[in-house]
């Protein structure tokens, strides 16, 4: 894999040449500080630019075009990463050896047409498209209440107080109602002008040719020099339990842990390993063993490390009569994390990280993620990470566990739908 | 070992048939570091009645899924623990007609493959373990009971099928699993978990010769008796539905609707198409008329009936194709009527066929970038056609307007059922 970065005034171009894939990928990433009032607007704008534009005014016309491009795949999404918005517009297309030599140029032209030529009449988004997209966003927000697990996480986060971490990435209905075709267009112009922009190209392509196409179509000229700080400083708060009722069979429990005053080493490395041993993905972790295997309390239980928020979230669904027992057992696991980690647990966690980091080299999305966060100085390169992870000791984890505090215990009580 | 080129994709399929009856299908890919192994059993939730070794068995529902959970127990420790030491991701899932055990990793290929085989060929069911698992499975079932889509499709299946076991949940209900005993599980295991009723698929970075050697070696430690395969007893499924319409209320914001047409396979017999060709034609016809580029999708989005596209899916039973449509809408009855209108006037032309063939061929190549997708595609072929389809590229190119219209003319649209989950009043 050959990597090259070019700074081209209004944006950075990252070229990653590899023959791993039968497809190629071009992705444009907009990146800026979060504005809590604009979370919903950002989501709406992303969908507007994903569903149609001035050339392809309906989603059907857009899909016909993608079929013409040998079923290329175009998609866009916005994430709230800690204190920042990250908005991605991406297109995947078959390599020219399976299609036509002109396909890369045509597809790149298409991608920038989607971003830079929106469906706008004078100074506002086309009203009909706006209404369709608004309906879609409204559905997405309302659907949360139909999913007790997601609802319990969002409800729990609200108890963190006025911090970006407490707000749903999807936005809210009140803010959605305040969006107009005109103020959304103004927000679009603002994003083009003020966001940092990184363009990634991955594939077995003639990168010199590709650079020419990007320069021709990526008309982003504004140079930015403000600071984007991705990290949210969530202050330690006193542990408190909250609950609501819902008509569901199970009770959903969310426990939020604050990670206080971590060093960069702890934040990048030790906390990851801590989370894997506690409850991330692998089915061999403390929470899974204690709640599912030893007590048959749940089908699944997981913990998630949100590095940029300085939080760990633990979620599970249990019988409504077992909530208290489940919370007690989770606390027992946290206690064990302070003084009782076996060699097997730490070795297994390191093996899991090694597998995941090796996998990252085979995944298009992970390759881009890796170079994006590397270019922001937020992570080290994969080989360095592998080396450092291998050296983490039990003592490092015990020291970290002393900096972890429970802030919110939330139960969405079920038991009323049986 | 057989070596077959997969047309259009520049990839090679390796097939080995072991003496004990196990078939191994392999697509190596040296440009990646990962590998993905699935060990599949042709045994799923619908196989609850069977004859074997002169005895007739009638099992409680949910038994295949229960067995899947228990297979991770080993006499010395549970298999999860061992795979954790390798840093691998291991899991399993059960469908109507199969159970699949999977492992994904990028190092220690021999250890991963060996242990997956050992795990599945070492049944270890104690009363204590069976009881422990009952609580976990009950929570899994309850977890889905809160999901409106589960209710929607459960109602759809219950109304679509009269006797077919597909009308029941793969997992069974909490009450069903209360009745499952060690003896049921042991019998089902002995009958169905025989190498000649199973197949192994490996994709990603590995050496096929080595994979075959490891598999043969591990399996030589097990004395597989030369048993006959069980005869699954299917219930005759009539060309009718239990009920044409069911509507339930739930605490949700937007109605969910699902429709299923029950189309007899016999209708297409005179066309003399292979099973695969017929499936491709049906899929093409539904995509053209209801897919992302269809007029009905655009129409229903622009008049506010839908915000997202219409979902569609074709399933197969022994005697029927089941054509499903699903959507979320505030106007479920209008949606149903429009789908019926389009189904009644369903059509296709040369241009749209060419367009969809181009898409299908692109997707075929695309698929090979993802070792999990390749594995799933092979699994689907083997379960449906008892073989891997390596010339699909050629078959796609042979699809034509004249035959597509003949298929349309035989498409029976008389029998359907509709399931709606509405917000409470």
Interface residues (C-beta under 8 A of the other chain):
Chain A: X19 X20 X21 X22 X23 X58 X59 X60 X63 X64 X67 X70 X71 X94 X98 X99 X128 X131 X132 X135 X136 X138 X139 X142 X143 X145 X146 X147 X148 X247 X248 X249 X250 X281 X282 X283 X284 X292 X293 X296 X297 X298 X299 X300 X317 X318 X319 X344 X347 X348 X350 X351 X352 X353 X354 X355 X358 X359 X361 X362 X414 X417
Chain B: X31 X32 X33 X34 X78 X80 X81 X83 X84 X85 X86 X87 X88 X89 X90 X105 X106 X107 X132 X133 X134 X135 X136 X137 X139 X140 X142 X143 X145 X146 X147 X148 X251 X252 X253 X254 X292 X293 X294 X295 X297 X298 X301 X302 X304 X307 X308 X309 X328 X355 X358 X359 X362 X363 X365 X366 X368 X369
